Structures are given as structure tokens and as C-alpha cells.
Amino acid sequence: MLGTIKKVFSIAIVFPLLANLSFGKIEDSKVAECAKKMDVIIKDGLKKTGIPGCAFVVARKDKIIHVAAIGQTTLDSKSPTEVTPSTVFPVSSVSKNFTAVLVGALVDAGKLHWNDKVRKYLPDFFISTEELSQEMTITDLISHSSGFNHFYGDSLLAVDYDKAKILRSLRFIKQRPGEFRKRYGYQNIIFGIIGDVLEAATGEKYEDLIQEYIFDKMGMTESSAIRSAYIDSKYGYFKYLLSRFGHDKEKFGFFKAAWRLISLPFTYKPQHVVTGHSSFKGVIEQRPCIGIYHKFPATSGINVSANDLAKWVSMLTNRGTFNGTTIIPANIFEKLTSPVVVAKNLKDDDLTFVKSRYEKDTVSYGIGIFKAVYSDNGKNGRTIFFHMGGIYGAVAFIAISLEDDIGVGMVCNFGGTAHTLFAEYMVHQFLDLCFSYSKIDWVDAELNSRRLFKRKQDYFLKDLSETNPTPAGTHEEYSGKYENEIYGVVTIFSKGDDLMLSDGVMQTKLNHINGDTYTFPSKNMCQNYHDSDECVVFKRDQSMKVESIFVTCFKENHSTFKKVAN
């Protein structure tokens, strides 16, 4: 009996010591050393990938360990400008994390509550069904638990429809039955509606709220929720003030609003903003970061510098406090980081979660942040909180290990996620160095992901063109107006010898590939395009007359457009 007690006592003593060996404190010196190694790895990665520039930051609670600005703001050889710690980058969907903290701050201030119904603030809110519209809460909006497919409604943004049309179209997009609050589905538009809720609840603009409750309190002087095209010049800032003149007139009165419009641009100091870049058919092009997501800025509208991104990850590692100032209290931080919905049925090739590191059955989403176990092939696992972001022209990634007090972030002026995972991979590279994980060449992983995407696209187009090759119909057969309840009307028409597609916003030439199937470059019709072609498929009835079309970039509900007129 005494021997058994001794064994149990020994295990009780030794097990915590072994655990401490695995999860022992990582010294600041090691974190700083790993960060310096990353400078070399990132510079090499930029050369190999063709990405123009980036910023990389590391923090531990109130300590800013590392701020690196690497590369150029643009590939334009006429005016190359080096990235600096003050250069402003869009953080794309990492904005969701900023917005979640803002909502938490407003909840703490008593301005609203987590379980408030959306219709309390937006009485006309309607999404899919009346029952769902009545039940949707603030938490439902910003936890990816609404039960819709991933990226619900995003195609309406990609083809640059205005906000009013997007909101009208949401009533026609189907939700998965029985999945409300049960299944993870990543959202941009649904999440972005929280911005309208906050404005209705407070009477303030979203960009003013995040300035007051976040940026000003944290001294983030190089951050904003204003379109990058508005902050890089005095003229751009004037256009911004003009765009919000109606709001300012109500808030300040006509004369004060007019004085702001006239006077502030003269005192405004333009910010050093990166130019976005995207790849199309393997060629990296300079493509300014467009403003489609600023229709819903709460989802992807934040811009930050490296200096300010370091402050942000510092605050997160410090559980809501920065330099002694409470941004959100501990109970709110715990609310944000507690799982709301589990991300089930993840595919091995899911771009969002790297198979070799994230344990798929541990991935969940709280409020504005993911949570998962990050491990070395199942060993020495750490609980990581993270968020990715990828829009047209830019990508970003942040990751936080609370047990190690490590926060890391990266932004690049090349994107989005269909083009590159470089920001995500470089953060992983840094974590691997800090945790002494087995080696993965993350730069090579980036190049492999691009090659894989290209092979899939090449195979898809080859299969389309070589399977049962048949000639095209006549332009007269195809020409006409086609209607869909979600998207409205598109038109097929002849222009000289070419067959054209127009949605009233953009138009493109169609290239015949096989039978009644045509392709067109995605960038011709989509503001937020992929490195690929899109397809148009004409469908015929039993009498072989063209009755409808399917366009791959208009993909909600696998929509077809019914022919209504020649």
C-alpha cells in the first residue's frame, strides 16, 4: 500500500514537471531571436513569391518585441517606395476581430447587449425567412453561426452591386434548414451588418465609434476605418468628408458640418498607404485596394500600420488591456474568446486551416476570433486564437497564444486568399520557431499552394474543352435579357464578331470553349477576382431553344438566369 502511495505521489510530482518542460516559459530573448530570423525568411519569401511588401510584428503583453517593415509599397518602377513601420495596410477580415472588440466595449458601456435582436435596431432587417429575421441577434451576426453556406452573398459584393441592392437580395438566398446556431459558415455580409446595428444603436458612424473606443484609447494614430483611397491625400479626405456630410449636418448642424468639410482637409496629414496587388494568369498586377467591403466596413474595412498592429496584438495577449488602459474588461474578453460554433466537416485542402498544424476537430469560432489547437503532428499542442484576412489586393493574419503570452501579426499588399497564404504561413513559421516544432518550409508551402490552384484550374478548363467537343450556337440564339431574383438582369449581346455579357455594372467578351459553354476572365466582371476564368453555360429546353444561363461568378443558390426577352 505504501509503495502504491509513493508511486502515485511520484507521478503527481513528476507529471507537472514534465508538462512544464513541454510548456515552459519562452524567454523574451528567444522570442526576439526568432523574430529576427523571420526578417531573413520573409525577405527571401518576398523574392520567391513576387509579393511587393509586408509588415511583421511580435508582442508580449505590454512589450512590443519586434516591428519589421519589409519590401515596397508598390511594384511600380517609376515610384518605388519602401514600406516603413508607419505605412498603412488594409487588414481585410482581421477587421472582424477589431469590430468584435468594439462591440464588446459598447456592451460594457451599456449601449447594447449580446442577445439584442437585430430588428431592435434595424426594423426592416430581412434575411431568408421571417422567422430567422425575427430571431437573429447581435451574437448571431458576428459568430458565423447563422446557418448559411460559407461566404453567403459575397458574389453580390464581388460584382460591385450597391449596398441597397445587396440587402434586398438577401431575402432570396436560402439558408440550410435546421442549421441556425448549429453550423459554422464563414460570413462577410452578415457579419458586416453589425456596423449598421452599431450606428443605429448609438447614432454614430462606425468609423467614429472604433476611433473613439479603440484607436484613441490605444494611441493607434495610424489606423482608421476609412477607405484607403480617402486617407492618402487631402483631396481624398475631402471626398470622404463630402460622403458623410449628411450625417455630420445632422450631428453638428449645417454650418459646422460645412466648416469641417472646407477646413479639415487643409489640416489633414495624408497617410503613407500601400498599393494593392493581385495575380492574374500568373502575372502580378498593381491593383489598388478597392472599396467594395467598405459597403460593410465592420467586416473588412480597417487599415493599420505595423506600429499599430503591434499595439493590437499586444492588447490581445494582455487580455483586453493596453498600457494600463482597459479596452475591454476580462469578462468581455472571455466572452469573445469562448467558442460559439464548432467548425465541423473541414476539408483537408481547406485554405483556412493548415492540415499539418491545426487539429481539425478543435477548430471553433467565438466572437470575432478563431480558436484551435496548433501542434507539431499532434504533439506539444498550443491553443491558438487567430484570424485571417484576404481581400482584393491585400492579406493579413494574426495569432495569439495566451499560455505563452505571444502575439504575432502580418500584413501584405498582395491578395487575397485565393492568391496567397503568405501572411498566414509566415506567422506559422514564427510560431514553429518559438515552439521548437519540426521544420516545415512555409515559403515552399506558399509556392505549392499556388501551383496546386493553377493545376486545378488548368484541369478544369481542359476537361471543359475536351469532353464531347461541339460547335457553338449562333449569337442570335444566345442574345437577350436573362433575369434572376437575386441578381436582377444580365444581358447577352453581339458586339461586332464578339459575344458579350453585361450585368449593368461591368461587361466582358465571352470566349467559346465547347458547345454552349463560354469563359471570360474573372477580373472583367468581378471587383474581387480570382486567378482564373469564369464560365457561362447556356441551357436549352426540350425543343433546343436557349432558355437560361448559369454564370459561375453569380453563384448564390446555384442561380440560373431565365431568358425573358431577345
C-alpha positions as CSV (number, residue, x, y, z in Angstrom):
1,M,0.0,0.0,0.0
2,L,2.8,2.4,1.0
3,G,4.6,1.6,-2.3
4,T,1.5,2.4,-4.3
5,I,1.1,5.7,-2.4
6,K,4.8,6.5,-3.2
7,K,4.2,5.8,-6.9
8,V,1.1,8.0,-7.0
9,F,3.0,10.7,-5.1
10,S,5.9,10.5,-7.6
11,I,3.6,10.7,-10.6
12,A,1.8,13.7,-9.0
13,I,5.2,15.5,-8.6
14,V,6.8,14.4,-11.9
15,F,3.8,14.9,-14.3
16,P,3.6,18.7,-13.7
17,L,7.4,18.9,-14.1
18,L,7.1,17.1,-17.5
19,A,4.3,19.3,-18.5
20,N,6.3,22.3,-17.6
21,L,9.1,21.0,-19.8
22,S,6.7,21.0,-22.7
23,F,5.1,24.3,-22.0
24,G,7.9,26.0,-20.2
25,K,8.2,29.8,-20.3
26,I,9.6,31.0,-23.6
27,E,12.0,33.8,-22.7
28,D,11.7,37.2,-24.3
29,S,15.2,36.8,-25.7
30,K,14.2,33.7,-27.6
31,V,11.0,35.4,-29.0
32,A,13.2,38.3,-30.1
33,E,15.7,36.0,-31.7
34,C,13.0,34.1,-33.6
35,A,11.5,37.4,-34.8
36,K,14.9,38.5,-36.2
37,K,15.2,35.2,-38.0
38,M,11.9,35.9,-39.6
39,D,13.2,39.1,-41.2
40,V,15.6,37.0,-43.3
41,I,13.0,34.3,-44.1
42,I,10.4,36.9,-45.1
43,K,12.8,38.8,-47.3
44,D,13.7,35.6,-49.1
45,G,10.0,34.8,-49.3
46,L,9.2,38.1,-51.0
47,K,11.8,37.4,-53.7
48,K,10.5,33.9,-54.4
49,T,6.8,34.8,-54.4
50,G,6.9,38.2,-56.1
51,I,4.9,39.8,-53.2
52,P,5.9,43.5,-53.0
53,G,5.9,44.3,-49.3
54,C,4.7,43.4,-45.8
55,A,4.9,44.2,-42.2
56,F,5.6,41.7,-39.4
57,V,5.1,42.4,-35.7
58,V,5.5,40.5,-32.4
59,A,4.3,41.5,-28.9
60,R,4.1,40.0,-25.4
61,K,1.5,41.7,-23.2
62,D,2.8,45.3,-22.9
63,K,6.1,44.6,-24.6
64,I,6.5,45.3,-28.3
65,I,9.1,42.8,-29.2
66,H,9.5,43.3,-32.9
67,V,8.3,45.6,-35.7
68,A,9.6,45.0,-39.2
69,A,8.6,46.7,-42.4
70,I,9.9,44.9,-45.4
71,G,9.8,45.5,-49.2
72,Q,8.0,48.1,-51.3
73,T,4.6,49.7,-51.2
74,T,4.2,49.2,-55.0
75,L,5.8,47.3,-57.9
76,D,5.6,50.5,-59.9
77,S,9.2,51.0,-61.0
78,K,8.7,54.7,-61.6
79,S,8.0,55.5,-58.0
80,P,9.2,52.6,-55.7
81,T,8.7,53.4,-52.1
82,E,10.0,51.4,-49.2
83,V,7.5,50.1,-46.6
84,T,8.0,51.7,-43.2
85,P,6.6,51.0,-39.7
86,S,4.1,53.8,-40.4
87,T,2.9,52.6,-43.8
88,V,-0.8,51.8,-43.7
89,F,-2.1,48.3,-44.9
90,P,-5.7,47.1,-45.1
91,V,-6.1,44.2,-42.7
92,S,-9.2,42.9,-44.6
93,S,-11.1,40.3,-42.5
94,V,-8.9,40.8,-39.4
95,S,-11.2,43.8,-39.1
96,K,-13.8,41.3,-37.7
97,N,-11.6,41.0,-34.6
98,F,-11.4,44.8,-34.2
99,T,-15.2,45.0,-34.7
100,A,-15.8,42.3,-32.1
101,V,-13.7,44.2,-29.5
102,L,-15.7,47.3,-30.4
103,V,-19.0,45.5,-29.8
104,G,-17.6,44.3,-26.5
105,A,-16.7,47.8,-25.5
106,L,-20.2,49.1,-26.4
107,V,-21.8,46.2,-24.4
108,D,-19.6,47.1,-21.4
109,A,-20.7,50.7,-21.8
110,G,-24.3,49.6,-21.8
111,K,-25.1,50.8,-25.3
112,L,-26.4,47.3,-26.4
113,H,-26.5,43.7,-25.3
114,W,-25.2,40.4,-26.8
115,N,-28.7,38.9,-27.2
116,D,-30.4,42.0,-28.5
117,K,-32.4,41.2,-31.6
118,V,-31.2,42.8,-34.8
119,R,-34.7,44.1,-35.5
120,K,-34.5,46.2,-32.3
121,Y,-32.1,48.5,-34.2
122,L,-33.0,47.7,-37.8
123,P,-36.7,47.1,-38.0
124,D,-36.6,46.4,-41.8
125,F,-34.0,43.7,-41.4
126,F,-34.9,40.7,-43.5
127,I,-32.8,37.7,-44.3
128,S,-34.1,34.5,-46.0
129,T,-37.2,33.9,-43.8
130,E,-39.4,35.9,-41.5
131,E,-38.7,33.6,-38.6
132,L,-34.9,33.9,-39.0
133,S,-35.1,37.6,-39.4
134,Q,-37.0,37.9,-36.1
135,E,-34.7,35.6,-34.2
136,M,-31.3,36.9,-35.4
137,T,-29.3,38.5,-32.5
138,I,-26.1,40.6,-32.3
139,T,-24.2,37.5,-31.3
140,D,-25.6,35.5,-34.3
141,L,-24.4,38.2,-36.7
142,I,-20.8,38.1,-35.6
143,S,-20.2,34.5,-34.7
144,H,-20.6,32.8,-38.1
145,S,-23.4,30.7,-36.7
146,S,-26.3,31.9,-38.9
147,G,-26.5,28.5,-40.7
148,F,-25.7,29.8,-44.2
149,N,-23.1,28.5,-46.6
150,H,-19.6,30.0,-46.4
151,F,-19.4,33.5,-48.0
152,Y,-23.1,33.8,-48.3
153,G,-23.9,36.8,-50.6
154,D,-20.2,37.6,-51.3
155,S,-20.8,37.4,-55.0
156,L,-23.0,40.4,-54.8
157,L,-20.1,42.3,-53.4
158,A,-17.7,40.9,-56.0
159,V,-19.8,42.1,-58.9
160,D,-20.0,45.6,-57.2
161,Y,-23.7,45.9,-56.6
162,D,-24.7,48.8,-54.4
163,K,-25.5,48.2,-50.7
164,A,-29.3,48.7,-51.0
165,K,-29.5,46.0,-53.8
166,I,-27.3,43.6,-51.7
167,L,-29.6,44.0,-48.7
168,R,-32.7,43.5,-50.9
169,S,-31.2,40.3,-52.4
170,L,-30.6,38.7,-49.0
171,R,-34.2,37.7,-48.7
172,F,-33.9,35.4,-51.7
173,I,-30.8,33.4,-50.6
174,K,-31.6,30.1,-48.9
175,Q,-30.4,29.1,-45.5
176,R,-29.6,25.5,-44.7
177,P,-32.7,24.1,-42.9
178,G,-32.1,23.5,-39.2
179,E,-28.6,24.8,-39.2
180,F,-29.2,28.2,-37.4
181,R,-26.8,28.4,-34.4
182,K,-25.6,24.9,-35.1
183,R,-23.2,25.0,-38.0
184,Y,-20.2,27.2,-38.8
185,G,-20.4,29.2,-42.1
186,Y,-17.9,32.0,-42.6
187,Q,-19.7,35.3,-43.5
188,N,-18.8,38.8,-44.6
189,I,-22.1,40.5,-45.4
190,I,-24.0,39.0,-42.4
191,F,-21.1,40.0,-40.1
192,G,-20.9,43.4,-41.7
193,I,-24.5,44.2,-40.9
194,I,-23.3,44.7,-37.3
195,G,-21.9,48.1,-38.5
196,D,-25.4,49.2,-39.3
197,V,-26.6,47.9,-35.9
198,L,-24.0,49.9,-34.0
199,E,-24.7,53.1,-36.0
200,A,-28.5,52.7,-35.3
201,A,-27.8,51.9,-31.6
202,T,-25.5,54.9,-31.0
203,G,-26.3,57.5,-33.7
204,E,-22.6,57.5,-34.6
205,K,-20.7,56.3,-37.7
206,Y,-18.9,53.0,-37.4
207,E,-15.5,54.7,-38.2
208,D,-16.1,57.3,-35.4
209,L,-17.0,54.5,-32.9
210,I,-13.9,52.5,-33.5
211,Q,-11.9,55.7,-33.4
212,E,-13.3,56.6,-30.0
213,Y,-13.5,53.3,-28.3
214,I,-10.4,51.6,-29.8
215,F,-7.9,53.7,-31.7
216,D,-7.8,56.8,-29.5
217,K,-7.6,54.8,-26.3
218,M,-4.7,52.7,-27.6
219,G,-2.9,55.6,-29.3
220,M,-3.3,53.9,-32.7
221,T,-2.7,57.1,-34.6
222,E,-2.0,55.4,-37.9
223,S,-5.3,53.4,-38.0
224,S,-8.7,54.1,-39.4
225,A,-11.9,52.5,-40.8
226,I,-11.9,54.8,-43.8
227,R,-11.3,53.7,-47.4
228,S,-7.6,53.8,-48.2
229,A,-8.4,55.9,-51.3
230,Y,-9.7,58.6,-48.9
231,I,-6.7,58.8,-46.5
232,D,-3.7,59.0,-48.8
233,S,-4.3,62.6,-50.0
234,K,-6.0,65.9,-48.9
235,Y,-8.3,65.6,-51.9
236,G,-9.3,62.0,-50.9
237,Y,-10.0,63.2,-47.4
238,F,-12.2,65.9,-48.8
239,K,-14.2,63.3,-50.7
240,Y,-14.6,61.3,-47.5
241,L,-16.0,64.3,-45.6
242,L,-18.3,65.0,-48.5
243,S,-19.6,61.4,-48.5
244,R,-20.6,61.8,-44.8
245,F,-21.8,65.4,-45.0
246,G,-25.4,64.4,-44.4
247,H,-24.5,62.6,-41.2
248,D,-22.3,65.5,-40.0
249,K,-25.1,68.0,-40.8
250,E,-27.5,66.2,-38.5
251,K,-24.9,65.8,-35.8
252,F,-23.2,69.2,-35.9
253,G,-25.7,71.4,-37.8
254,F,-25.2,72.7,-41.3
255,F,-22.7,75.5,-40.7
256,K,-20.3,73.4,-38.5
257,A,-20.6,70.5,-40.9
258,A,-19.8,72.8,-43.8
259,W,-16.8,74.3,-42.0
260,R,-15.5,70.8,-41.3
261,L,-15.8,69.9,-45.0
262,I,-13.9,73.0,-46.0
263,S,-11.3,73.4,-43.3
264,L,-10.3,69.9,-42.2
265,P,-8.7,68.8,-45.5
266,F,-6.3,71.7,-45.2
267,T,-5.0,70.4,-41.8
268,Y,-5.2,66.7,-42.7
269,K,-1.9,64.9,-42.9
270,P,-2.1,62.2,-45.7
271,Q,-1.1,58.7,-44.7
272,H,1.5,56.6,-46.4
273,V,-0.7,53.8,-47.9
274,V,0.3,50.7,-49.8
275,T,-0.9,49.9,-53.3
276,G,-2.7,46.5,-53.6
277,H,-1.6,43.8,-56.0
278,S,-3.2,40.7,-57.3
279,S,-2.2,37.9,-59.6
280,F,-4.0,37.0,-62.8
281,K,-2.8,34.1,-65.0
282,G,0.5,34.1,-63.1
283,V,1.2,37.8,-63.6
284,I,1.3,40.1,-60.6
285,E,-0.6,43.3,-61.3
286,Q,-0.9,46.6,-59.5
287,R,-4.5,46.8,-58.4
288,P,-5.5,49.5,-55.9
289,C,-7.3,48.1,-52.9
290,I,-10.9,48.7,-53.9
291,G,-13.7,49.8,-51.6
292,I,-16.3,47.0,-52.1
293,Y,-16.0,45.8,-48.5
294,H,-16.4,49.4,-47.2
295,K,-20.1,49.0,-48.0
296,F,-19.9,46.9,-44.8
297,P,-16.7,48.3,-43.2
298,A,-17.2,46.3,-40.0
299,T,-16.3,43.2,-41.9
300,S,-13.2,44.2,-43.7
301,G,-12.7,48.0,-43.5
302,I,-9.8,48.5,-41.1
303,N,-6.4,50.0,-42.0
304,V,-3.4,49.8,-39.7
305,S,0.3,50.4,-39.8
306,A,2.9,48.0,-38.4
307,N,3.3,50.2,-35.4
308,D,-0.4,50.0,-34.6
309,L,-0.8,46.3,-35.4
310,A,1.9,45.6,-32.8
311,K,-0.2,47.5,-30.3
312,W,-3.3,45.5,-31.2
313,V,-1.7,42.1,-30.7
314,S,-0.1,43.4,-27.5
315,M,-3.6,44.2,-26.2
316,L,-4.9,40.8,-27.2
317,T,-2.0,39.0,-25.4
318,N,-2.8,41.2,-22.4
319,R,-6.5,40.0,-22.4
320,G,-8.1,43.3,-23.3
321,T,-5.7,45.8,-21.6
322,F,-3.1,48.0,-23.2
323,N,-0.5,50.1,-21.3
324,G,-2.7,50.1,-18.2
325,T,-5.9,51.1,-20.1
326,T,-8.8,48.7,-20.2
327,I,-10.1,48.4,-23.7
328,I,-12.5,45.6,-22.7
329,P,-12.7,44.0,-19.3
330,A,-11.7,40.4,-18.6
331,N,-15.3,39.1,-18.7
332,I,-15.8,40.6,-22.1
333,F,-12.5,39.2,-23.4
334,E,-13.5,35.8,-22.1
335,K,-16.9,36.1,-23.9
336,L,-15.2,36.9,-27.2
337,T,-12.7,34.0,-27.0
338,S,-15.2,31.4,-25.9
339,P,-16.4,29.1,-28.7
340,V,-19.9,29.8,-30.1
341,V,-19.9,27.4,-33.1
342,V,-17.6,24.5,-33.9
343,A,-16.1,24.4,-37.4
344,K,-17.1,20.8,-38.4
345,N,-16.5,18.9,-41.6
346,L,-13.3,20.8,-42.6
347,K,-11.7,19.5,-45.8
348,D,-8.1,18.5,-45.9
349,D,-7.4,21.2,-48.6
350,D,-9.3,23.9,-46.8
351,L,-7.2,27.1,-47.3
352,T,-8.2,28.5,-43.9
353,F,-6.7,25.7,-41.7
354,V,-3.4,24.1,-42.4
355,K,-3.7,20.4,-42.1
356,S,-0.2,19.8,-40.8
357,R,-0.6,22.1,-37.8
358,Y,-4.2,22.7,-36.8
359,E,-6.0,19.8,-35.2
360,K,-9.2,19.9,-37.3
361,D,-11.6,18.7,-34.6
362,T,-10.5,21.6,-32.3
363,V,-11.4,24.5,-34.6
364,S,-14.1,26.8,-33.4
365,Y,-15.2,30.4,-33.7
366,G,-16.1,32.7,-30.8
367,I,-16.9,36.3,-31.5
368,G,-14.5,37.8,-34.0
369,I,-11.8,35.2,-33.4
370,F,-11.0,31.6,-34.2
371,K,-9.7,29.1,-31.7
372,A,-7.8,25.8,-32.4
373,V,-5.1,23.6,-31.1
374,Y,-1.9,24.2,-33.1
375,S,0.5,21.3,-32.7
376,D,3.6,19.5,-34.1
377,N,1.9,16.5,-35.6
378,G,-0.3,16.1,-32.5
379,K,2.5,16.8,-30.0
380,N,3.2,19.8,-27.8
381,G,-0.1,21.5,-28.8
382,R,-0.9,25.1,-28.0
383,T,-4.3,26.7,-28.0
384,I,-4.1,29.5,-30.6
385,F,-6.6,32.3,-31.2
386,F,-6.3,33.7,-34.7
387,H,-7.9,35.4,-37.6
388,M,-7.1,35.6,-41.3
389,G,-8.0,38.2,-43.8
390,G,-7.8,38.3,-47.6
391,I,-9.4,40.8,-50.0
392,Y,-8.6,42.1,-53.4
393,G,-5.1,43.4,-53.1
394,A,-4.1,42.6,-49.5
395,V,-3.9,39.8,-46.9
396,A,-3.4,39.8,-43.1
397,F,-3.1,37.3,-40.3
398,I,-2.9,37.5,-36.5
399,A,-2.3,34.7,-34.0
400,I,-2.3,34.8,-30.2
401,S,-1.0,32.2,-27.7
402,L,-2.3,33.2,-24.3
403,E,-0.5,30.4,-22.5
404,D,2.8,31.8,-23.9
405,D,1.8,35.5,-23.9
406,I,2.8,35.7,-27.6
407,G,1.0,37.7,-30.2
408,V,2.1,37.9,-33.8
409,G,0.7,39.7,-36.9
410,M,1.5,40.1,-40.5
411,V,0.1,42.2,-43.4
412,C,1.0,42.1,-47.1
413,N,0.0,44.2,-50.1
414,F,-0.9,41.2,-52.2
415,G,-4.0,39.2,-52.1
416,G,-6.5,37.7,-51.3
417,T,-6.7,34.1,-50.1
418,A,-7.1,32.5,-53.5
419,H,-3.8,34.2,-54.5
420,T,-1.6,33.8,-51.4
421,L,-1.4,32.4,-47.8
422,F,1.9,34.1,-47.3
423,A,0.9,36.2,-44.2
424,E,-0.6,33.1,-42.6
425,Y,2.4,30.9,-43.5
426,M,4.9,33.4,-42.1
427,V,3.0,33.6,-38.8
428,H,3.1,29.8,-38.7
429,Q,6.9,29.9,-39.4
430,F,7.4,32.2,-36.4
431,L,5.3,30.0,-34.1
432,D,7.2,26.9,-35.2
433,L,10.5,28.6,-34.3
434,C,9.2,29.8,-30.9
435,F,7.7,26.4,-30.1
436,S,10.7,24.4,-31.5
437,Y,8.4,22.4,-33.8
438,S,9.7,20.2,-36.6
439,K,10.6,22.1,-39.7
440,I,8.2,23.0,-42.5
441,D,9.4,25.2,-45.3
442,W,6.4,27.6,-45.3
443,V,7.7,29.6,-48.2
444,D,7.7,26.4,-50.3
445,A,4.2,25.7,-48.9
446,E,3.1,29.0,-50.3
447,L,4.5,28.2,-53.8
448,N,3.0,24.7,-53.7
449,S,-0.5,26.1,-52.9
450,R,-0.2,28.4,-55.9
451,R,0.9,25.5,-58.2
452,L,-2.0,23.4,-56.8
453,F,-4.6,26.1,-57.6
454,K,-3.2,26.5,-61.1
455,R,-3.2,22.8,-61.8
456,K,-6.9,22.5,-60.6
457,Q,-7.9,25.4,-62.9
458,D,-5.9,24.1,-65.9
459,Y,-7.5,20.6,-65.4
460,F,-11.0,22.1,-65.1
461,L,-10.6,24.2,-68.3
462,K,-9.1,21.3,-70.2
463,D,-11.9,19.0,-69.2
464,L,-14.5,21.6,-70.3
465,S,-12.9,22.0,-73.7
466,E,-12.0,18.4,-74.5
467,T,-15.1,16.5,-73.3
468,N,-17.6,15.9,-76.1
469,P,-16.4,18.9,-78.2
470,T,-19.3,20.5,-80.1
471,P,-19.6,23.8,-82.0
472,A,-21.2,26.9,-80.6
473,G,-24.8,28.1,-81.4
474,T,-25.4,31.4,-83.1
475,H,-25.2,34.8,-81.4
476,E,-28.9,35.3,-82.2
477,E,-29.8,32.2,-80.2
478,Y,-27.9,33.4,-77.2
479,S,-28.7,37.1,-77.3
480,G,-31.3,38.6,-74.9
481,K,-32.1,39.6,-71.4
482,Y,-31.9,37.0,-68.6
483,E,-33.4,37.5,-65.1
484,N,-32.7,36.2,-61.6
485,E,-34.5,37.2,-58.4
486,I,-31.2,37.6,-56.5
487,Y,-29.1,39.4,-59.1
488,G,-31.6,41.1,-61.4
489,V,-31.0,41.2,-65.1
490,V,-27.9,40.4,-67.2
491,T,-27.7,40.8,-71.0
492,I,-26.1,38.8,-73.7
493,F,-25.5,40.7,-76.9
494,S,-23.3,40.9,-80.0
495,K,-20.6,43.5,-80.5
496,G,-19.1,43.1,-83.9
497,D,-18.0,39.5,-84.1
498,D,-17.9,39.1,-80.3
499,L,-20.5,37.7,-77.9
500,M,-20.7,39.9,-74.8
501,L,-22.1,39.6,-71.2
502,S,-23.2,42.7,-69.2
503,D,-24.7,43.0,-65.7
504,G,-25.3,46.7,-66.0
505,V,-22.1,47.5,-64.0
506,M,-19.4,45.7,-65.9
507,Q,-19.2,43.8,-69.2
508,T,-16.9,41.3,-70.8
509,K,-16.3,39.4,-74.1
510,L,-17.2,35.7,-74.0
511,N,-14.7,33.2,-75.3
512,H,-16.1,29.9,-76.7
513,I,-14.7,26.8,-75.2
514,N,-17.1,24.0,-76.0
515,G,-20.7,23.7,-77.2
516,D,-22.9,26.1,-75.2
517,T,-20.1,26.9,-72.7
518,Y,-18.0,30.1,-72.8
519,T,-15.4,31.5,-70.5
520,F,-14.3,35.0,-69.6
521,P,-11.5,36.5,-67.4
522,S,-12.9,36.8,-63.8
523,K,-11.4,40.3,-63.4
524,N,-13.6,41.6,-66.3
525,M,-16.7,41.1,-64.2
526,C,-15.6,40.8,-60.6
527,Q,-14.0,43.5,-58.5
528,N,-12.7,40.8,-56.1
529,Y,-11.5,38.3,-58.6
530,H,-9.5,35.1,-58.6
531,D,-6.6,34.0,-60.6
532,S,-8.8,32.1,-63.1
533,D,-11.5,32.3,-65.7
534,E,-15.3,32.2,-65.0
535,C,-17.8,30.3,-67.1
536,V,-21.1,31.0,-68.8
537,V,-23.2,27.9,-69.6
538,F,-26.3,28.3,-71.9
539,K,-29.1,25.8,-71.1
540,R,-31.7,24.7,-73.6
541,D,-35.2,23.4,-73.3
542,Q,-36.6,20.2,-74.9
543,S,-37.1,22.0,-78.2
544,M,-33.4,23.0,-78.0
545,K,-34.2,26.7,-77.6
546,V,-31.9,28.6,-75.1
547,E,-34.0,29.1,-72.0
548,S,-31.5,30.1,-69.3
549,I,-27.8,30.7,-68.4
550,F,-25.6,29.8,-65.5
551,V,-22.7,32.2,-64.7
552,T,-20.2,30.9,-62.2
553,C,-19.5,34.3,-60.5
554,F,-23.2,34.7,-59.9
555,K,-23.3,31.6,-57.7
556,E,-25.8,32.1,-54.8
557,N,-28.2,29.1,-54.6
558,H,-26.6,27.8,-57.9
559,S,-28.6,30.5,-59.6
560,T,-29.7,30.4,-63.2
561,F,-31.0,33.4,-65.1
562,K,-34.2,32.7,-67.0
563,K,-34.4,34.2,-70.5
564,V,-37.1,36.9,-70.6
565,A,-36.5,38.7,-73.9
566,N,-34.4,38.7,-77.1
